[in-house]
Amino acid sequence: MNAIYRKIVVPMDGSPLAEEILPHLQRMALPAQSEVHLVGVLEAWRYAMGTPDLAMIDLVQYLRDDLQNYLAQQQETLQKQGYRVTIHCRDGDAALTIIDVANAIHADLIAMTTHGRSGVRRWTLGSVAERVLHEAEQPLLIVRHETVSTDTLKYLLVPLDGSAMSEEALAHATNIAQATGATLLLLHVVQTIDPTNQRLLFQSKAEAESTVHQWMDEGQRYLEGVRQRVAKQGIRCETRVRLGDPDRVICATTI
């Protein structure tokens, strides 16, 4: 098996929660073929309020050394597993620094946990992850806190709305499926028409319902076309078309 991703950026804020991403790396990377770049960012501005200048300098240096030592420990652990690991200990804005490192090394994946410790010494990884998600050019693997990493990956949910942009995720999903043997579950959600828009757009309730059924049929035909393309690559694939609010349906969809 070849590595799916060869240069992976992993942000670490020093918390056990941030470390929860590490067991998931084995699905995305092979030690002999992949580089892992651990990124730690000290946001010094968090400690400036009400702190005397000299005390501030000492505190920031202590925290910087502490972060450097922490990253070195994580580096050693991953190196024992066979990974090539580089650490990046920086001062600045956490999200921007993560993106800068990813761009500088030409990373093909950023992998991080959604929540780390907040407070004086830690990032709030939820907000950092959200900013990275919106601003980074690279694909982003986000693992929710307490998500269990199992030896086998059975299903990958791929929401598709019919646009070329949504299908950009399909290429990554097929790569992962080929490497892990997982089945792709293609999901298309037809937005429910609320009563106000129903009155504005259609002459009758029956016309609205007929149109929704037509959209669902079109969605099924679209997914079937995608399924056939994916199946040619030897990947198992299932399809579902659902009616409702897309974000809620996606979150509620189970195998």
Residue pairs with C-beta under 8 A, 6 or more apart in sequence:
1 30
1 179
2 30
2 33
2 179
3 28
3 29
3 30
3 33
3 34
4 27
4 28
4 29
4 175
4 176
4 179
5 28
5 29
5 34
5 108
5 109
6 29
6 33
6 34
6 35
6 108
7 34
7 35
7 37
7 105
7 106
7 107
7 108
7 109
8 25
8 28
8 29
8 34
8 35
8 36
8 37
8 107
8 108
8 109
8 110
8 111
9 37
9 39
9 98
9 101
9 102
9 105
9 107
9 109
9 110
9 111
9 138
10 21
10 22
10 25
10 36
10 37
10 38
10 39
10 110
10 111
10 112
11 18
11 39
11 40
11 41
11 94
11 98
11 110
11 112
11 125
11 128
11 132
12 18
12 19
12 38
12 39
12 40
12 70
12 71
12 74
13 40
13 41
13 94
13 116
13 117
13 122
13 123
13 125
14 40
14 66
14 67
14 70
14 117
14 121
14 122
15 116
15 117
15 122
15 125
17 113
17 115
17 116
17 117
17 125
17 145
18 112
18 113
18 116
18 125
19 74
19 113
20 113
20 143
20 145
20 146
20 147
21 111
21 112
21 113
21 141
21 143
22 74
22 78
23 149
24 111
24 141
24 143
24 147
24 149
25 36
25 83
25 111
26 149
27 149
27 153
27 176
27 179
27 180
28 34
28 109
28 111
28 141
28 176
29 36
29 83
31 81
31 82
31 83
31 84
32 82
34 83
34 84
35 83
35 84
35 85
35 86
35 105
36 78
36 83
36 84
36 85
36 86
37 85
37 86
37 87
37 88
37 101
37 105
37 107
38 71
38 74
38 75
38 78
38 85
38 86
38 87
38 88
39 87
39 88
39 90
39 97
39 98
39 101
40 67
40 68
40 70
40 71
40 87
40 88
40 89
40 90
41 90
41 91
41 92
41 93
41 94
41 97
41 98
41 123
42 60
42 63
42 64
42 67
42 89
42 90
42 91
42 92
43 91
43 92
43 93
43 94
43 123
44 60
44 91
46 120
47 56
47 59
47 60
47 63
47 120
48 56
51 59
60 91
63 121
64 89
64 91
67 89
68 87
68 89
71 87
71 89
72 87
74 85
74 87
75 85
75 86
75 87
78 85
79 85
86 105
88 97
88 101
90 97
90 101
94 123
94 128
95 128
95 131
95 132
95 135
96 135
98 110
98 112
98 128
98 132
98 136
99 132
99 135
99 136
101 107
102 110
102 136
102 137
102 138
103 137
107 138
108 138
108 139
109 138
109 139
109 140
109 141
110 132
110 136
110 138
110 139
110 140
110 141
111 140
111 141
111 143
112 125
112 128
112 129
112 132
112 140
112 141
112 142
112 143
113 125
113 129
113 142
113 143
113 144
113 145
114 125
114 126
114 129
114 142
114 143
114 144
114 145
115 124
115 125
115 126
115 144
115 145
116 122
116 123
116 124
116 125
116 128
117 123
118 124
129 140
129 142
132 140
133 140
133 142
139 172
152 180
152 181
153 176
153 180
153 181
153 182
154 182
154 183
154 255
155 182
155 183
155 184
155 185
155 255
156 173
156 176
156 177
156 182
156 183
156 184
156 185
157 185
157 187
157 250
157 253
158 169
158 170
158 173
158 184
158 185
158 186
158 187
159 166
159 187
159 188
159 189
159 246
159 250
160 166
160 167
160 170
160 186
160 187
160 188
160 222
160 223
160 226
161 188
161 189
161 246
162 188
162 219
162 222
167 226
170 226
170 230
173 184
174 184
174 230
174 233
174 235
176 182
177 183
177 184
177 235
177 236
178 233
178 234
178 235
182 236
183 235
183 236
183 237
183 238
184 230
184 235
184 236
184 237
184 238
185 237
185 238
185 239
185 240
185 253
185 255
186 223
186 226
186 227
186 230
186 237
186 238
186 239
186 240
187 239
187 240
187 241
187 242
187 249
187 250
187 253
188 219
188 220
188 222
188 223
188 239
188 240
188 241
188 242
189 241
189 242
189 243
189 244
189 245
189 246
189 249
189 250
190 212
190 215
190 216
190 219
190 241
190 242
190 243
190 244
191 244
191 245
191 246
192 212
192 243
192 244
192 245
193 201
193 202
193 208
193 211
193 212
198 205
198 208
201 208
202 208
202 211
212 243
216 241
216 243
219 241
220 239
220 241
223 239
223 240
223 241
224 239
226 237
226 239
227 237
227 238
227 239
230 237
231 237
240 253
242 249
242 253
